[in-house]
């Protein structure tokens, strides 16, 4: 662990630069009922500059939560409804011919914003997914012979419906790997649902929030997140967890026939980065194994490909991740 004086100084800096996160949570809670874990993961995405894939049945306030978060930040926001007839040009822009001078000019698409809500992303065809993949990974797009940088911050918050498969496309594995998290949004509790009814059971619910932070504050927090200390033993723990999804027999975990492909090295990087952001939100200047355990299902669930045998036994990726963590010794 870092020296006590260094840890104390870093904790003081975190307390100063993390104050906006508490204000943002409180402002979001004025509109969104419950979903504290979901909102925390959205904050981690902001701090890590990582894209998020959000899965849940209709009506769980996925879109409302993302829209509310965007309203709390003084930055650009675009909601894009993905449909089977969507074209790449509808997303990134296109070249427009000007007949008066015989030249082409570039018209930039709605992707040129900061926070992008890609609603029902799995309804878009492969060409659109390919265009989005470049934007997500390189944070740039190519139109004709020109390449354009996307604004900073640039975050894709994509939603998908897990139960309605008609008219949907399977997201490519390469694109899934670009998402920092895959989040599963569940039903509210009975008390939360009653509060939702009291708050939203009107034709004109109050959905306005105030902007409480800006990209400069987020950038300063990101720089601080990168300074959070990770002990070598925790780093080894992360590597062991990811390798165990690829070679479970090496770690004595009886799941070898249940995984077709394990997590990529990008999972290792994202576990460390998200672990740092999780520690930041807890006000700590160092990462613990508990931070890694807390964020690991969201980092790993879309990076592990279960086998047909696992599907037949109804063993999902969350269960596989649990088995891995149960077998890897905690440092």
N, C-alpha and C positions, 0 to 999 in steps of 0.2 A: 504494500500500500504506500501512497505518497507520504512524505514527511508531514507531521501534524501541522506545522506552520503553513506548508503549502496547501494542505487540504482545507485548513481554516480560511485562508485567503481566497481559495477557489470557491468555497461555499459562500463567502460573502459576495463575490462577484455574481454567482449564480442567483442568490437572493435578489440582487439588484436587477439583473437582466431577465429574470423569470417572472417578475411581477405582472407583466402584461398577460401571461398565460392564465393566471387566476382571474384577472379582470375579464378576459375573453371567455373563460368557462362560465363565469357568472352572467355575462351578457347573453351567451348562447342559451343558458338555462331559462331565460325569460321567455323563450319561444319553444325550445325543445324540452320535452319532459323525459327524464331518465337519460338513458344512452350515455352515461358517464364514461364507460370504457370505450365506446365508439368515438366520443369526442376526444378522449385522451390519445387514441391512435391517430386521429386526424392531426392533432398537435405534433405528435412524433413525426408524422409525414412532413409537416412544415419544417420542423427542426432538422430533418435528415435530407430535405430536398428530394423526397422519394414519392413515387406515384402509388396510389392506393386503388385496389380492386375491392368493391363493396358488394357483397352478395346477401340477399334477403328477399323474402316474399313481399309482394306489393303492400303498401300501406304502413310501413314501419318507419316512415319519416327519414328515409335515406337521403332523398333529394332535398327535403326541407332542412336537414341538418347541415348538408354541404352548402346550401344556399345561405343559411344563417351564418355559418363560419365565414364565408366570403364577405358577408355584410359587415362583419366585425373587423375586417382588414381594409385599409385604404389602398385598394389595388384593383386591377381589372378582373372581371368575372364573365364567363360565357357558359351558357348551358346549351349543349348540343344533343339533340335527340337523334340517336342512331337508328336507321331504318335499313331494310334490305336494298332499297334503291339509292342509297347514299353513294356519292362519287367522291374520289379523293379531292377533286377541285372544290367540292362543297365544304371541305375541311381546311385545306391549306391555301386555297386560292388558285388563280389561273392567269394565263396571258390573255389580254383582251385586245383585239385588233381595233386600231383607230383609223377609220377610212379617210379622215381629212388629211392625214400626213403619211398614211401607209405604214405606220409603225405599230409595234405591240407594246402595250404597257402592262405592268404587273398589278393585279388586284389581289391583295392579301386576304386570306380567309379568316373566319372567326377563331381559328386556332391561335392567332396572334393575340393572346391575352395572358393573364397570369394564372388564374385558377380556372381550370376547364372541367366542367361537369359533363362527362361523357355518359349520358343516360342510356341504359340498355345497350352497352357496348357490344354485346354478343349478337346483336341483330345486323351488324354491318358486315359486308362481304370482304373477301380477302384483300382486295386492292386497297380498300380504306384502312384495314388493319395494318397493311404494309406501310402506308403513308404515315400513320400514327406511330408506328414503331420507330421510324427515324426521328420523329419529333421527341418521343419519350427518351430515347437513348442518347441522341446527339444534341438535343435541344436546338435543332435547326431543321429547316425544310428546304427542299429543292423544287423550284418552279422553273421549268424550261432549263436554261443553262446557268441560272443564278441560284445561289444558296443564301438563305436569309436566317439570321439568328433569331431565336425566340426570346421574348423578354424574360427578365429575371425578377422575381421567382417565376418558374413555370412548373405547374403541378397538374397532373391528370388524375382526377378523382372519378373513377369509372364505376357504374353500377351494373349489376346483371341480376336477372330473375332466375332462380334455380329450379322453378317448377314448370314453367311454360317453355317448352323446347321447340314448338312449331315456329318456323321462320327465323330460327337462330343459327349461328355459326359457332363452331368450336374455336375458341381463341388459340392461336399457335403457341406451342410451348415456349418458343423464343420470346414471344411477347409477354406471356405470363411471368417469365423470369425477370422481366423489367420492372414488375411491380414490387415495391418494398414489402407491402402487406397484402394479404387477401383476408378481408374482414368478413365475419359472419354476423349479421345483425339479427337478434332474436326478438321474441315478443316481449312487451312490457309486463311488469307485475300487475296484480289486480289493483293495487293502490295507484300505480302510475297510470293505468288505463282510465281509472276514475278521474284523475287529474286532467288527463288528455280530454276527456269528455267535457269537464267543466271549462277548460280553456279553449277548446276548439269547436265545441258544439254550437256554433253560430255561423251565419252566412258571411260574416266579416271578422274573422279572428285577428287579433293583433300580432303581426309578424314582423314588425319593425325593430331593428337593433341599431345601436350606435357603433361606429368604427372606433375601436379602442387601441389599435396598433397599426403599424405600417411596415413596408418591406425593410426599412433600415433597422428597425428593432428586431425583426426576424433574422436578418443577416448577422447582427451582433450576437444574437443568441446562438446561431449556428457556429460562429467562430469559437464561442465558449464551449459548446458541445464537443467540438473537435479536440479541446484541451483536456477533457475529462479522462482520468487515468484508468487504464485497464491493466491489471496485474498479469504477469506472464502465465500464472496458473489459470486465470480466467480465460486468457487467450487459448491455452491448450485445451481447456474445457470446451470452448466453442468449436475448435477444430475437431475434437473427438466426437462431438454431437453430430456434426455434418458428415464426417467420414463414416459414422455408424449407420447413416441412412444409405450409404453406398455399399459398405462391406460389413453388414451386421454380424457375420460369423466371427470376424476378428475380435469383436467385443462380447462374444458369447450371447448375442441376442437372437432368439429363435424366430426371426421374421424374414429370413432370407428369401423364402418363396413368395412373400407378400408384397415385395417392392420390385417393380420393373426397372425404374431408374431413381437414383437418389438425388439429393440436392446438389446444386452446382457450387463452385467457389464463390459465386455472387451471394449465395446464402450465408457463407462465412463472413463476408464483408458486411452484409446487411445486419446480421446478428450483432456484430460489434458496434456498428453505427447506431442501430436502434436501441441497443443496451445503453449506450452513452446518453441518448436522448431521454430514455426512461429514467436514468439516474438524475439527469438534469431536472426533470419534472418533480422528482422526489427531493430536490435540494441538495444532492450529494455531488462531490467532486470525484467520485470513483465508482466503478461498476462492480456489482456483486453477482454471484451466480443466480441470485433471485431475480435480478433484472433480466438475465438471459432467459430464465425459465418463463418469466411473465410474457415476454414478447415472442417466444419461439413458435407457438402454434400459428401465429399470424404471418411469420416470416417463412415457415416451412410448408404450410399446408398446400400451397399451389406449386411447390417445387419438387414434391415427391409424387411419383407416378405409381399408384398401386397396381398390383398384378390382377389378372382375371380371378385368380384364386382368392385374393383379398376381397374383391367385389362379391364373389360368391359367398364368402363367409361374412359379408357385411361389415368388414373392417375398413374404416375410412382413414384418411391421413392423420387426423387428430389422434386417433387411437394408436397409430404407428409412432407418432411423435411422443406420446405418453410412454410407450414401451421403451423407446430409446432413452428418454431421460431417467426412467426408473432403473436402467441398467448402467448408466454412466456415473461413476463416483463423483460426488460434488467436492470441489477443492476446498 
